[in-house]
């Protein structure tokens, strides 16, 4: 028998806690292989957090980080600007308000640290992310072309050119 209509449909609610990233979260931040190649970058961000240069926030549900935002704390001392990066939500958990809550939590952290402005970059071809940030009150103020590199767990050096919009929001 072939069934084309759903047999049942229901909603499942799950508790989510936004908290600081812990070392035991790092393997799970690879998200079942989606970001395994970025292992070195994840560890470097965590090391920066340990030195007080960054803060990694995760949206946790039952011990699994379904979202994340990293906050660069080194630039905040210059001109009271906080910088966010690596904002992401696990694909099947997107469009449920998790990204918005992560952004608000990161902005609260920066506000408490005396920042009056927050900035982030978004790939020019990532229109969905740009629209998301604009709904959060961010506005394009510049563009940039940069390159970053990382080494995969297999030892391959990867260089990635990027074209980004720089978006800014004034914190109230």
C-alpha positions as CSV (number, residue, x, y, z in Angstrom):
1,X,0.0,0.0,0.0
2,X,1.4,3.4,-1.0
3,X,0.5,6.3,1.3
4,X,0.9,9.8,-0.1
5,X,-0.7,11.7,2.7
6,X,0.9,11.9,6.2
7,X,-0.5,9.3,8.5
8,X,-0.1,11.7,11.5
9,X,1.1,15.2,12.0
10,X,2.1,16.7,15.4
11,X,4.4,19.3,17.0
12,X,7.2,18.5,19.3
13,X,8.5,21.1,21.8
14,X,12.0,20.9,23.1
15,X,13.7,22.9,25.8
16,X,16.7,25.1,24.6
17,X,19.3,26.7,26.8
18,X,21.7,29.3,25.6
19,X,25.0,28.9,27.4
20,X,28.8,29.2,27.1
21,X,30.4,26.5,25.0
22,X,32.2,23.8,26.9
23,X,35.2,21.7,25.8
24,X,33.0,18.6,25.6
25,X,30.7,20.4,23.1
26,X,33.5,20.7,20.5
27,X,33.0,17.3,18.7
28,X,29.2,17.9,18.5
29,X,29.9,21.3,16.9
30,X,31.0,19.4,13.8
31,X,27.3,18.5,13.4
32,X,27.6,14.9,12.2
33,X,30.3,15.7,9.6
34,X,28.9,19.0,8.2
35,X,31.8,20.9,9.8
36,X,34.4,18.2,10.4
37,X,36.8,20.0,8.0
38,X,36.5,23.1,10.3
39,X,37.7,21.2,13.4
40,X,40.8,23.3,13.6
41,X,38.8,26.5,13.5
42,X,36.4,25.3,16.2
43,X,39.3,24.4,18.4
44,X,41.0,27.8,17.8
45,X,37.8,29.6,18.7
46,X,37.5,27.6,21.9
47,X,41.2,28.3,22.7
48,X,40.4,32.0,22.2
49,X,37.5,31.7,24.6
50,X,39.9,30.1,27.2
51,X,42.2,33.1,26.8
52,X,39.3,35.6,27.3
53,X,39.6,36.8,23.7
54,X,36.3,35.3,22.5
55,X,33.1,33.9,23.8
56,X,31.3,30.9,22.1
57,X,27.6,30.7,22.9
58,X,25.6,27.6,22.0
59,X,21.9,26.8,21.9
60,X,21.8,23.5,23.8
61,X,19.0,21.0,23.8
62,X,19.5,17.9,25.9
63,X,23.3,18.2,25.7
64,X,23.6,18.8,21.9
65,X,24.5,22.3,20.5
66,X,21.8,23.0,17.9
67,X,23.0,26.6,17.4
68,X,26.0,28.8,17.9
69,X,27.4,32.3,17.8
70,X,30.9,33.3,18.4
71,X,31.8,36.7,19.8
72,X,35.2,38.3,19.2
73,X,36.1,40.2,22.4
74,X,39.4,41.6,21.2
75,X,37.9,44.3,19.1
76,X,35.4,45.5,21.7
77,X,38.0,47.6,23.4
78,X,38.4,49.6,20.2
79,X,35.5,51.9,19.6
80,X,33.1,49.8,21.8
81,X,32.3,47.6,18.8
82,X,31.5,43.9,19.2
83,X,32.0,41.5,16.4
84,X,29.9,38.3,15.9
85,X,30.9,35.4,13.7
86,X,30.0,31.9,12.9
87,X,26.3,32.4,13.6
88,X,24.5,29.2,12.6
89,X,21.6,26.9,13.6
90,X,21.5,23.2,12.8
91,X,19.5,22.9,9.5
92,X,16.5,21.0,10.7
93,X,16.2,23.4,13.6
94,X,16.2,26.6,11.6
95,X,13.2,29.0,11.4
96,X,12.2,28.3,15.0
97,X,13.5,31.4,16.6
98,X,16.8,29.8,17.8
99,X,19.0,32.1,15.7
100,X,17.1,35.2,16.9
101,X,17.6,34.1,20.6
102,X,21.3,33.5,20.0
103,X,21.7,36.9,18.5
104,X,19.8,38.6,21.3
105,X,22.0,36.7,23.9
106,X,25.2,37.8,22.1
107,X,24.0,41.4,21.9
108,X,23.2,41.3,25.6
109,X,26.7,40.0,26.4
110,X,28.2,42.9,24.3
111,X,25.9,45.5,25.8
112,X,26.9,44.4,29.4
113,X,30.6,44.7,28.3
114,X,30.0,48.3,27.3
115,X,29.7,47.9,23.5
116,X,27.4,50.3,21.7
117,X,27.7,48.7,18.3
118,X,27.8,45.2,16.9
119,X,29.1,44.1,13.6
120,X,29.2,40.9,11.5
121,X,29.9,39.8,8.0
122,X,27.7,37.7,5.7
123,X,28.6,36.1,2.4
124,X,27.2,38.2,-0.4
125,X,25.5,35.2,-1.9
126,X,23.8,34.1,1.3
127,X,20.7,36.2,0.9
128,X,18.7,34.2,3.5
129,X,21.2,35.1,6.2
130,X,21.4,38.7,5.1
131,X,17.6,39.0,5.3
132,X,17.7,37.3,8.7
133,X,20.2,39.9,10.0
134,X,18.3,42.8,8.5
135,X,15.1,41.6,10.4
136,X,17.3,41.7,13.5
137,X,18.0,45.4,12.9
138,X,21.4,45.1,11.1
139,X,22.2,47.3,8.1
140,X,24.8,47.0,5.4
141,X,27.6,49.5,6.0
142,X,30.5,48.2,3.8
143,X,31.7,45.2,1.8
144,X,35.0,43.3,1.9
145,X,36.9,40.7,0.1
146,X,39.1,38.5,2.2
147,X,40.5,35.0,2.4
148,X,40.7,32.6,5.2
149,X,42.4,29.2,5.5
150,X,42.2,26.1,7.6
151,X,43.7,22.7,7.6
152,X,41.3,19.7,7.4
153,X,41.8,16.8,9.8
154,X,43.3,15.0,6.8
155,X,46.0,17.6,6.6
156,X,44.8,19.4,3.5
157,X,45.2,23.2,3.5
158,X,42.1,24.9,2.2
159,X,42.0,28.6,1.2
160,X,38.6,30.2,0.9
161,X,38.1,33.6,-0.8
162,X,35.1,35.4,0.5
163,X,33.1,38.4,-0.6
164,X,31.0,39.7,2.3
165,X,28.7,42.5,3.3
166,X,29.6,44.0,6.6
167,X,26.4,44.7,8.7
168,X,26.2,46.8,11.7
169,X,23.6,47.4,14.5
170,X,23.6,50.0,17.2
171,X,22.8,48.6,20.6
172,X,20.3,50.5,22.7
